[in-house]
Amino acid sequence: MSFKFSFNWCFSGRMIGGQYVRSVFLSIAAAQGNLGDVFIRREITRAIERGGGAAVVYRGSMPTGYVNAFELPSDWTITSSPARFLWRLLRAAVVGNALIIMTPGPASLSGGVVGAIKRVGVACMIALNRIMGNRSIVLGRALRGAPGVRLRAEKAMAKFSELYTTRDSQSSRIVGGRAEFFPDLGFACLDPFEEKNRAYVGVSLRHDRTVDEPALKSLVCCIESYGLKPIFVTQVREDRRGHLEWAEALGVEHLDWPEKIHHSEQERRIEDCYSRCAGVVSDRLHVLILGARKGAIPVIVDSENEQKLHASLDEILYPQAVNLCENGGQVVLDLGSNEALRIQEAMASASRRLEPVLVRVNSIIEGA
C-alpha cells in the first residue's frame, strides 16, 4: 500500500489513448497589461492542450482577468506559489516525467548580478532536468547585450534543451550550437484573412518613448490623404494615458482600455479594430504582428538604436518604417492594395515556417 501511494504521489504524467504523455511545467507570468504577452504564451498552452499534456502553470502575481484570457483546461494546476510550482516540478523530474517549457521573450545579456544569478540558476535547472532523464523546450528567445555570464548560461540552456528557438537570426547566431531561428509565435496558426471595409489606420505608441508632434500631425495627414481615419489603439494598458492625450490633442478616435474591461474583452475589441484597419503604425512588436494577422499593413515606428522590431520583422515581412522623432519630419506611407497583398503573403509564409516547431513541441509532449 505504501509503495502504491508513493508511486502515485510522484507520478505526474498521464495516459492518453494508451500512450504516455509528459507533464508540462511553464510560467505564463509576464507584463499583465500587455495583450501581446498573453497571445504568444497562449499559443504554447494551446499546443500543450492539443498534445494532450497535463500542465502545471505558474501565474505569479498575474490578475484573474489575465489568467482567464488563456482559457486553460480545468484539470490543469495553476499556482501563484513558486515553492509549490518547483515542488511539483521536482516530484515529476525525480521519475523522469517532467517537461519544462520556457515561454518567449527578450533575454538581455546585460544587467546586474541578481539577473545573472537567476539566468545561471535557470540554466542549471535545465541541465539537471536533462541529466535526470527529462526534457526542456526554450522558445522565442531574443538576445541583446554584451557577452558574459548570461550568454554562457544561454549556451548551456541551448545545449541541454530538446528544442531551443530564437525569434530573430541574430540571436541564434549569438547563441550558436543547437539554437534555431523561427518567426515569432505571434505568426502561428494564422486564420484566413477577412475582406472587410477598412476605414482606419491604427496607431499604437509606447508610453516610455517620445514622439515629435509635427511628425505625428504629418502621420495623421498622410493617413487622411488615403481617405482613412487614424485611431489610437491601446493594446498595452500602460500606453493608455499617452494615447488619451494624443487623441484629444489631434482630435482623433481612441480605442481605450479602461480598468473595467478584462483582457479577453479587450482582445476581442482590438481584433475587431484591426480587421477594419488598412494599416497599423507602432513601435510595439506584437501590435504590428497582431494587426498584420487581421490584414492591416504593419509600419514600424523607428527610434534611435532600435534593436527589437527590425531584428524580428525585417527577415519575415520587410515592413515599412517611419520616424516620428524628427522635428517636422514628413511621413509617407504605402497603404495600397499591392502592399496589403504582399504582407498577407509574407504572413502566410511565416505561419507555415512555424508549423514544424509546433509539430516538434507536440511530439516532445507526447514523449516521442
N, C-alpha and C positions, 0 to 999 in steps of 0.2 A: 504493500500500500504506500509506504513512504517513498519507494522508488518511483512509482507512478505519479505521485504528487510532485516530486522533484522534477520529473521529466516535463510534465505539463507546465510547471512554473517557469521553466527555461525556454520551452518551445515557443517560437514567435512567428513561424511561417504558417501556411495553411495549404490544404489540398484543394485544387480546382480541377474538376474533371479527371481525377486520378493523377494529376501532375502537381508536384510540389512547387509552390510559389513563395518567393522570399518575402520577408517582412522589410518594409522600406522605412527609412528614417530621413526626415528632411525638415528644414525650417522654412516657414512662409513669412517670418518677420522681416519687415523692410520699412520703407517710408510709408506710414499709414495713410497719408493724404495723396498718394501717387497711384493713379489707376493703372499706369503702365507696369508698375511693380506687381500689381495684382494679376494683370493679364499674362505676363510671361511665366509667372510661377504657377498660375492655373493651368497653363499648357502642360506643365510637368505633372500636376496632380491628376489631370485627366488621362495622361499617358499611363500613369500608375494604375488608375481605375480600369482602363481598357485592358491592361495586362493582368488584371485580377489580383493585384498586390494588396496586402493589408498594410496600412501606413500608420506610423506614429509621427504626428505633426507637432512641431514646436511653434507656437503662436507668439511667444514673448508677451509684450505689452500691447499687441495689436487689438483694437476695439472690436466689438461684436460685428458691426457693420462691415468691417474689413474682412473678417473671417467668413462671414456669411456669403460674401461675394464669390468665394471659392466653390460653394455648393459641394462640400466634402461629403463622402458617404457616411451614413450614420454609424457604421460599425468601425470607423477609424478612431484611433485615440488622438485627441487634441489636447495639448497641455501647455500651460504658461510657465511651468516649472522646469528650469534647466536641469535640476537634480533628477526629477522624475524621467525626463527625456533621456538623459545619459544613463540612468539606471536601467531603463528598458532596452537601450542600445547595448549595454554591457551584457544583459541577460541573453539577448539574441546572438551577440558576437561569440559568446562562450561556446555555443553549439554550432557555430558556422552558418547561421541563418540570417545574418544582417546584410542589408544593402543600404549604404549611405548615399544620398543624392545631395550634392551642393548646388543650390539654385543660382541662376545667372546674376551677374552684377560686376561693377568695377572693382578692381583689386589693386589699390595703389601700392607701389613698391617703395614709396617714401613714407615718412612719418616717424612717430615716436617709438619708444622701447616697448610700451604696452601692446601696441598694434603688432609689432614684430613678434613678441612672445605669443600672442594669440595665433598668428599665422603659423608659427613653428608648431604650436600645440595641435592645430588642425592637421598639419602635415604628419605629425607623429600619430595622431588618431587614425588617419587613413592608412598609414604604413602598418600599424598594429592590426587594423581591421583586415588587411590583406594577409598578413602573416598568420592570423587565426583562421584563415580559410574563407573569409567573407569578401565582398566586393564593394567598390565605391565608384560613383559617377560624378564628375565635375563638369558643369555645363555653363557655356556662355561667359567665360571669363574675359575681362578687358583690363590689360595690364599697362600701367604708365608709371614712369619714375625711374630713378637711378637703380642699377642692380646692387644687390646686397643680400642680407639675410633673408628678406622676404622672397626674393627671386629664387634663392636656393630652396626655400620651402615650397614654392610653386613647382619647381622642377621635381621635387620629391613627390608632390601630390600627383603630378602627371605620370611619374614612374610607377606608382603603386595603385593607380586607378585603372579600372577596366576601360573607362572612356573619359577623356579629358578634351573638352572643346573650348575654343575661344570664338568671340563674335566678330573679330577682325583679324586679318592676316598678320598684322604687325605683332599682335600679342602671341600668336602661335610661333612666330619666328623667335621672339624673345624667350619663350619657354623652351622651344626645341623639343627634341625627343619624340614622345608619343602625342604631343599636343596637335590637335586638328582644328582647322578653321572651317566654321559653318556660319551661315547667316544667323542673325539674332532670332530667338524663339518667337518674337513678335510676328515673324513671317510664316509661322507654322499653320497648317490646316486652313488654308485660305478658302473663304467662301466665294461663290460666283459673284462677279461684280454686278451691281444693280444699276439699271438705267433709270435715273431719276432726274427731275428738274433741279439743276444745280444753280442756285441763285446766290450762293455765298462763297466767300473765301475765309476760312478760319485763321485766326491769329492767336498764338499762344506763346507768351514770353516769360522767361524765368524771372522770378522776383529778386534774385540776387545779382542781376546784371542791369546795366543802364542802357537805354536807347536814346537816340537823338530825336527830339520832337519834329524838326523839319523832315528828317528821313522817314519818320513814321507817317507824317502827313503825306509825303510822296508815295509811300506804300498804299495809303488809302486812295489817293488819286489814281494810281495805277490800277488798282482793283476796280474802281468805279468806271474806268475807261473801257473795261470789258463788259459793262452793263451789270456788274455783280456788286454785292454788298459785303463789306467787311463785317466780321463778327468776332469779338474776343471770346475765346473758349477756355474755360478753366477746367483742365484735366488734372492739374495738380493743385490741391487746395491752397498751398502756400502762395500760389501766384494770384490768388483771388483779388487781394487789395489793389495790386498794380493794374489788373485788368479793369477793375471798377473805376479807377481814376482815369485811365486812358480812354475808356469807353465814354465817360462823361465829358472829358476834355475834347474829344474828337466827334462826339455826337453820333456814335455808332452803337450797335447792339452788343450785348454781352450775355453769354450762356454762363450763368453764375453757378456756384456750388455752395449754397448755404449749409449750415450745420445740420439742419433738419432733414436734408436729403442724404440717404445712405449710399454707400458705394455702388451697389447693384443698380439702383435707380439712376444715379449719375452716369454710370457707364452706358445705360440704355439711351439716355438723353444725348450723350456725347456721340454715340454711334449714329443716332438719327441725324444729328447735326452734320457729321462728316459725310454722311450719304447724300446730303444736299449741298456739299461744298465742291466747287471746281478745283480748289487748291487749299493747302494748309501751310502756313508760314510759321516756323517755330525754331527755337533753339533747344528744344527737348526731343530727344531721340524717339521716344515712344508716342509722342504726339504725331510726329512725322510718319511713323510706321502705321499707327492705328488709323490715321487719316487716309494713308495710301491704301490700306486694306479696304476702305469704303469707296475707293475710286478717286480720291482727291489727289491732286498733283502736289508732292511734297517739295517745299522750298526751305533750305537751311538758312537760318539767321546766323551769319558768321560773327565771330568775336575774335579778339586778339588771342593768339596761341590756342585756338580751338583744336582739341585733340580727340574728341569723342564722336561727333556727328559724321565728319568726313571719313574717319577711320572705319566706322561701322556701316556707312551707306554708299560711299563712292564706288566700291567694287561690286555693289549689288544693284543700285538704282541710278547711279550717275546723276544725282539730283541737282537742280539749280540752287544757287545761293545768293543771298542779298546781304548788304551791310547796312545795318540800322544805327551804327555808332558814329558815322561820319557826319559832321555838321552840314546839313543841306544836301546830303547825297541824294542823287536821283535814283529811284528804284525802278527797275524794269523786270517784268515777269513774262513768262510764256505760259499762258493758260489755255492754249489752243487744243483742239481735238487730237492732233498728231502727238503732242506731248503726253496727253492723257492716255492714249493707246500705248505709247512706249512704256510708260510707268506701269500700266496694267500687265503688260507682257513681262516686264522685269520682276514684278511682284510674283507672278505665277511661276517664273523660273526659280526665284528664291525659295518659294514654298516647296517646289519639287526637290531642291537641293537638300532641304531639311528632312525629307521623308526617311532617308536611310538612318539618320540619327534616332528618330522616334522608333523605328523598327528595332534598332540595336538596344535601345532602352527597354523596350518590351521584352526582348529576348533575354536580357540580363535579369529583369524582374522575374521572368518565368524559370530562371535557374539554368538556362541553356549554357 
